Amino acid sequence: MKKYYLAFILVVGLLSTSLAQRTPQPSPAASVMQTVGVTDFTVTYSRPSAKGRTVFGDSAVVSNGRTWRTGANAATTLEASTDFMFGGKKVPAGKYALFSIPQSGQWTVILNKDTQASEESYKESQDAVRVMVMPASASEFMESFTIGFSDVTDSTAYLNIGWGTVNVPVPLAVMTTDITMMAMDKAVMEKPEDPNTLQNAASYMLSKGKNLSQALAMADKSIGLKETFRNVWLKAQILAKMGKVAEAIPLAQKALAMGKTSGDSAFSFMGPQIENGLKNMQAMVAAAATNAANMVKGAKGKKK
């Protein structure tokens, strides 16, 4: 009996120790990650709740004009994997403490280099950037303080700081095209004889409508190293984008024929794309020929 009693006491002791190690927090920790283009943003913060209190104002949880850690418990941090624009101002990649100074008319939102800073130890001299942002009315009341992202594109987004009836949207921007082009250039330099690397780089340039002559050269080199329906179709698209539609048509036809016998599973969804692209090219050439014929007829009619 004594043996079982000692075992019971041991289990109770272990449970008590485990429970004592972690208890619920009034402002629970949270994190949110958002990729914008090729840039990863991560925010780590704590979420206080309103609990019937006035959130912002002169006599509120967060007083107007007070430097606030934009959360609870510890510094809220924002980390970005590449350089970015924060409220229109450029900021180097890295991790920052997110502070703010609420006002009824506009907020000052701050990224500070001291990620361990508190409201008491915060120093303006450590600011990486300060921006002024107009607050907006939240679409619905937010009981818990919330930081999130919205209106995400491949190069822009909003960082939303919201609590109660207030939402503060801070515009973010990243130089996605420049970053990706640099990465593509580096990849091609490291693997200049790899057809897939050349194809990927040329495809991205085509998607952005940039450096098309360079993209065409890369597509040609990729075809020279290993011809596939993919890189032949890519070259056809580049030529069409450059306005050389008549030159693109036979390449599109060749890509379609190659794809049908390639055994490549990707052709199941790329085949219809090539067929539609080819039809559009043929229609463009036909329309151009008709316009040219009409212009000739018109010119002859004037001479009469």
C-alpha positions as a Python dict, from the first residue, in 0.01 Angstrom:
ca = {
    (1, 'M'): (0, 0, 0),
    (2, 'K'): (283, 234, 87),
    (3, 'K'): (441, 163, -253),
    (4, 'Y'): (121, 268, -442),
    (5, 'Y'): (83, 577, -223),
    (6, 'L'): (440, 690, -305),
    (7, 'A'): (377, 635, -679),
    (8, 'F'): (58, 844, -656),
    (9, 'I'): (244, 1127, -481),
    (10, 'L'): (516, 1115, -750),
    (11, 'V'): (261, 1143, -1034),
    (12, 'V'): (82, 1433, -861),
    (13, 'G'): (416, 1604, -807),
    (14, 'L'): (514, 1568, -1172),
    (15, 'L'): (178, 1703, -1288),
    (16, 'S'): (203, 1997, -1052),
    (17, 'T'): (551, 2078, -1177),
    (18, 'S'): (439, 2053, -1540),
    (19, 'L'): (140, 2280, -1481),
    (20, 'A'): (355, 2528, -1292),
    (21, 'Q'): (591, 2556, -1586),
    (22, 'R'): (323, 2695, -1821),
    (23, 'T'): (12, 2889, -1733),
    (24, 'P'): (-234, 3078, -1957),
    (25, 'Q'): (-131, 3435, -2038),
    (26, 'P'): (-380, 3725, -2032),
    (27, 'S'): (-225, 3837, -2364),
    (28, 'P'): (-139, 3516, -2551),
    (29, 'A'): (155, 3500, -2791),
    (30, 'A'): (93, 3493, -3165),
    (31, 'S'): (281, 3504, -3492),
    (32, 'V'): (187, 3561, -3854),
    (33, 'M'): (394, 3499, -4168),
    (34, 'Q'): (325, 3630, -4515),
    (35, 'T'): (520, 3587, -4837),
    (36, 'V'): (510, 3883, -5074),
    (37, 'G'): (670, 3784, -5403),
    (38, 'V'): (992, 3620, -5287),
    (39, 'T'): (1010, 3807, -4954),
    (40, 'D'): (899, 3648, -4625),
    (41, 'F'): (757, 3874, -4354),
    (42, 'T'): (714, 3737, -4000),
    (43, 'V'): (549, 3924, -3713),
    (44, 'T'): (572, 3794, -3355),
    (45, 'Y'): (358, 3963, -3092),
    (46, 'S'): (116, 3922, -2800),
    (47, 'R'): (-259, 3985, -2816),
    (48, 'P'): (-427, 4180, -2534),
    (49, 'S'): (-807, 4191, -2527),
    (50, 'A'): (-1036, 4489, -2482),
    (51, 'K'): (-1254, 4333, -2208),
    (52, 'G'): (-1501, 4619, -2220),
    (53, 'R'): (-1233, 4887, -2194),
    (54, 'T'): (-1173, 5182, -2426),
    (55, 'V'): (-874, 5076, -2633),
    (56, 'F'): (-734, 5403, -2772),
    (57, 'G'): (-781, 5756, -2645),
    (58, 'D'): (-676, 6002, -2377),
    (59, 'S'): (-792, 5777, -2094),
    (60, 'A'): (-767, 5433, -2246),
    (61, 'V'): (-564, 5113, -2248),
    (62, 'V'): (-324, 5284, -2489),
    (63, 'S'): (-309, 5660, -2442),
    (64, 'N'): (-278, 5897, -2736),
    (65, 'G'): (74, 6027, -2781),
    (66, 'R'): (231, 5741, -2587),
    (67, 'T'): (505, 5523, -2739),
    (68, 'W'): (351, 5178, -2743),
    (69, 'R'): (517, 4842, -2805),
    (70, 'T'): (224, 4756, -3036),
    (71, 'G'): (122, 4455, -2834),
    (72, 'A'): (177, 4323, -2484),
    (73, 'N'): (426, 4132, -2266),
    (74, 'A'): (737, 4202, -2479),
    (75, 'A'): (849, 4382, -2792),
    (76, 'T'): (655, 4305, -3107),
    (77, 'T'): (895, 4217, -3390),
    (78, 'L'): (877, 4233, -3768),
    (79, 'E'): (1130, 4034, -3970),
    (80, 'A'): (1182, 4056, -4348),
    (81, 'S'): (1400, 3827, -4559),
    (82, 'T'): (1491, 4098, -4814),
    (83, 'D'): (1512, 4476, -4830),
    (84, 'F'): (1165, 4630, -4839),
    (85, 'M'): (967, 4953, -4836),
    (86, 'F'): (783, 5035, -4514),
    (87, 'G'): (533, 5313, -4560),
    (88, 'G'): (727, 5431, -4864),
    (89, 'K'): (1068, 5426, -4694),
    (90, 'K'): (1339, 5170, -4770),
    (91, 'V'): (1445, 4936, -4490),
    (92, 'P'): (1725, 4674, -4502),
    (93, 'A'): (1639, 4308, -4456),
    (94, 'G'): (1641, 4204, -4094),
    (95, 'K'): (1449, 4194, -3767),
    (96, 'Y'): (1303, 4502, -3600),
    (97, 'A'): (1091, 4595, -3300),
    (98, 'L'): (757, 4742, -3402),
    (99, 'F'): (658, 5049, -3200),
    (100, 'S'): (380, 5296, -3261),
    (101, 'I'): (247, 5625, -3128),
    (102, 'P'): (-133, 5634, -3166),
    (103, 'Q'): (-310, 5964, -3231),
    (104, 'S'): (-669, 6036, -3323),
    (105, 'G'): (-565, 6197, -3654),
    (106, 'Q'): (-266, 5985, -3753),
    (107, 'W'): (-30, 5726, -3612),
    (108, 'T'): (348, 5719, -3607),
    (109, 'V'): (458, 5363, -3682),
    (110, 'I'): (820, 5278, -3606),
    (111, 'L'): (1071, 5004, -3680),
    (112, 'N'): (1344, 5008, -3416),
    (113, 'K'): (1676, 4823, -3435),
    (114, 'D'): (1662, 4713, -3069),
    (115, 'T'): (1444, 4401, -3082),
    (116, 'Q'): (1458, 4368, -2702),
    (117, 'A'): (1347, 4725, -2635),
    (118, 'S'): (1063, 4794, -2395),
    (119, 'E'): (847, 5103, -2374),
    (120, 'E'): (1079, 5226, -2098),
    (121, 'S'): (1410, 5145, -2273),
    (122, 'Y'): (1302, 5252, -2624),
    (123, 'K'): (1541, 5501, -2785),
    (124, 'E'): (1447, 5706, -3089),
    (125, 'S'): (1815, 5707, -3192),
    (126, 'Q'): (1774, 5333, -3265),
    (127, 'D'): (1490, 5386, -3511),
    (128, 'A'): (1542, 5234, -3855),
    (129, 'V'): (1238, 5417, -3992),
    (130, 'R'): (937, 5622, -3883),
    (131, 'V'): (626, 5667, -4097),
    (132, 'M'): (298, 5849, -4056),
    (133, 'V'): (-15, 5643, -4126),
    (134, 'M'): (-379, 5747, -4127),
    (135, 'P'): (-595, 5510, -3919),
    (136, 'A'): (-918, 5374, -4063),
    (137, 'S'): (-1235, 5234, -3911),
    (138, 'A'): (-1227, 4857, -3877),
    (139, 'S'): (-1493, 4664, -4068),
    (140, 'E'): (-1594, 4500, -3739),
    (141, 'F'): (-1500, 4531, -3374),
    (142, 'M'): (-1181, 4342, -3284),
    (143, 'E'): (-1191, 4222, -2925),
    (144, 'S'): (-831, 4099, -2940),
    (145, 'F'): (-540, 4302, -3073),
    (146, 'T'): (-456, 4173, -3421),
    (147, 'I'): (-171, 4217, -3669),
    (148, 'G'): (-216, 4075, -4017),
    (149, 'F'): (-159, 4121, -4388),
    (150, 'S'): (-403, 4209, -4664),
    (151, 'D'): (-422, 4305, -5034),
    (152, 'V'): (-120, 4087, -5110),
    (153, 'T'): (28, 4099, -5461),
    (154, 'D'): (366, 3978, -5590),
    (155, 'S'): (526, 4304, -5477),
    (156, 'T'): (293, 4485, -5233),
    (157, 'A'): (79, 4429, -4925),
    (158, 'Y'): (-60, 4608, -4622),
    (159, 'L'): (50, 4537, -4265),
    (160, 'N'): (-268, 4592, -4063),
    (161, 'I'): (-248, 4689, -3697),
    (162, 'G'): (-598, 4654, -3554),
    (163, 'W'): (-778, 4666, -3221),
    (164, 'G'): (-1125, 4768, -3121),
    (165, 'T'): (-1270, 4985, -3396),
    (166, 'V'): (-933, 5102, -3532),
    (167, 'N'): (-725, 4959, -3815),
    (168, 'V'): (-391, 5110, -3917),
    (169, 'P'): (-281, 4991, -4265),
    (170, 'V'): (92, 5032, -4325),
    (171, 'P'): (185, 4987, -4694),
    (172, 'L'): (464, 4740, -4768),
    (173, 'A'): (648, 4696, -5096),
    (174, 'V'): (929, 4475, -5218),
    (175, 'M'): (1138, 4491, -5534),
    (176, 'T'): (1031, 4143, -5643),
    (177, 'T'): (1118, 4178, -6011),
    (178, 'D'): (1466, 4317, -5940),
    (179, 'I'): (1535, 4055, -5673),
    (180, 'T'): (1419, 3772, -5898),
    (181, 'M'): (1611, 3902, -6200),
    (182, 'M'): (1929, 3917, -5991),
    (183, 'A'): (1868, 3563, -5868),
    (184, 'M'): (1808, 3444, -6225),
    (185, 'D'): (2126, 3613, -6348),
    (186, 'K'): (2321, 3446, -6068),
    (187, 'A'): (2169, 3105, -6148),
    (188, 'V'): (2259, 3140, -6517),
    (189, 'M'): (2615, 3243, -6427),
    (190, 'E'): (2650, 2938, -6202),
    (191, 'K'): (2489, 2698, -6455),
    (192, 'P'): (2539, 2851, -6800),
    (193, 'E'): (2498, 2514, -6976),
    (194, 'D'): (2186, 2397, -6796),
    (195, 'P'): (1887, 2414, -7035),
    (196, 'N'): (1627, 2426, -6757),
    (197, 'T'): (1798, 2718, -6581),
    (198, 'L'): (1816, 2909, -6909),
    (199, 'Q'): (1453, 2827, -6983),
    (200, 'N'): (1336, 2940, -6638),
    (201, 'A'): (1524, 3269, -6664),
    (202, 'A'): (1389, 3339, -7013),
    (203, 'S'): (1036, 3247, -6904),
    (204, 'Y'): (1047, 3493, -6613),
    (205, 'M'): (1172, 3773, -6839),
    (206, 'L'): (886, 3697, -7078),
    (207, 'S'): (632, 3710, -6794),
    (208, 'K'): (756, 4057, -6701),
    (209, 'G'): (805, 4174, -7060),
    (210, 'K'): (1165, 4268, -6980),
    (211, 'N'): (1496, 4207, -7160),
    (212, 'L'): (1323, 4015, -7438),
    (213, 'S'): (1633, 4005, -7659),
    (214, 'Q'): (1825, 3846, -7373),
    (215, 'A'): (1535, 3608, -7310),
    (216, 'L'): (1537, 3506, -7677),
    (217, 'A'): (1910, 3434, -7665),
    (218, 'M'): (1861, 3220, -7353),
    (219, 'A'): (1575, 3029, -7517),
    (220, 'D'): (1791, 2966, -7825),
    (221, 'K'): (2074, 2837, -7608),
    (222, 'S'): (1838, 2614, -7412),
    (223, 'I'): (1706, 2469, -7740),
    (224, 'G'): (2061, 2414, -7862),
    (225, 'L'): (2148, 2219, -7548),
    (226, 'K'): (1829, 2012, -7534),
    (227, 'E'): (1530, 2081, -7757),
    (228, 'T'): (1190, 2020, -7597),
    (229, 'F'): (838, 2132, -7677),
    (230, 'R'): (864, 2359, -7373),
    (231, 'N'): (1159, 2570, -7484),
    (232, 'V'): (1040, 2575, -7846),
    (233, 'W'): (703, 2708, -7729),
    (234, 'L'): (884, 2956, -7505),
    (235, 'K'): (1078, 3091, -7803),
    (236, 'A'): (755, 3123, -8001),
    (237, 'Q'): (599, 3328, -7722),
    (238, 'I'): (902, 3555, -7694),
    (239, 'L'): (901, 3623, -8068),
    (240, 'A'): (527, 3699, -8057),
    (241, 'K'): (582, 3937, -7765),
    (242, 'M'): (851, 4112, -7970),
    (243, 'G'): (600, 4159, -8252),
    (244, 'K'): (750, 3887, -8472),
    (245, 'V'): (430, 3685, -8488),
    (246, 'A'): (489, 3539, -8835),
    (247, 'E'): (819, 3391, -8714),
    (248, 'A'): (651, 3257, -8401),
    (249, 'I'): (379, 3054, -8580),
    (250, 'P'): (598, 2772, -8722),
    (251, 'L'): (768, 2736, -8384),
    (252, 'A'): (431, 2711, -8209),
    (253, 'Q'): (326, 2444, -8460),
    (254, 'K'): (651, 2257, -8399),
    (255, 'A'): (606, 2275, -8021),
    (256, 'L'): (253, 2135, -8055),
    (257, 'A'): (373, 1843, -8269),
    (258, 'M'): (667, 1770, -8036),
    (259, 'G'): (445, 1783, -7730),
    (260, 'K'): (204, 1523, -7867),
    (261, 'T'): (482, 1265, -7895),
    (262, 'S'): (694, 1376, -7598),
    (263, 'G'): (536, 1164, -7326),
    (264, 'D'): (574, 1467, -7098),
    (265, 'S'): (282, 1476, -6851),
    (266, 'A'): (294, 1856, -6854),
    (267, 'F'): (163, 1856, -7211),
    (268, 'S'): (-182, 1756, -7082),
    (269, 'F'): (-234, 2112, -6960),
    (270, 'M'): (20, 2293, -7177),
    (271, 'G'): (-117, 2147, -7502),
    (272, 'P'): (-443, 2347, -7491),
    (273, 'Q'): (-243, 2660, -7404),
    (274, 'I'): (-23, 2612, -7711),
    (275, 'E'): (-326, 2545, -7934),
    (276, 'N'): (-498, 2863, -7815),
    (277, 'G'): (-177, 3061, -7848),
    (278, 'L'): (-126, 2935, -8201),
    (279, 'K'): (-484, 3029, -8298),
    (280, 'N'): (-433, 3378, -8159),
    (281, 'M'): (-107, 3420, -8352),
    (282, 'Q'): (-270, 3303, -8675),
    (283, 'A'): (-561, 3542, -8618),
    (284, 'M'): (-319, 3831, -8562),
    (285, 'V'): (-134, 3756, -8887),
    (286, 'A'): (-462, 3722, -9078),
    (287, 'A'): (-589, 4052, -8935),
    (288, 'A'): (-264, 4226, -9027),
    (289, 'A'): (-287, 4090, -9384),
    (290, 'T'): (-648, 4210, -9415),
    (291, 'N'): (-558, 4555, -9288),
    (292, 'A'): (-269, 4575, -9531),
    (293, 'A'): (-494, 4469, -9823),
    (294, 'N'): (-755, 4728, -9727),
    (295, 'M'): (-493, 4999, -9713),
    (296, 'V'): (-375, 4906, -10064),
    (297, 'K'): (-733, 4911, -10196),
    (298, 'G'): (-790, 5246, -10032),
    (299, 'A'): (-477, 5389, -10185),
    (300, 'K'): (-580, 5267, -10534),
    (301, 'G'): (-926, 5412, -10488),
    (302, 'K'): (-784, 5756, -10412),
    (303, 'K'): (-569, 5749, -10724),
    (304, 'K'): (-877, 5692, -10942),
}
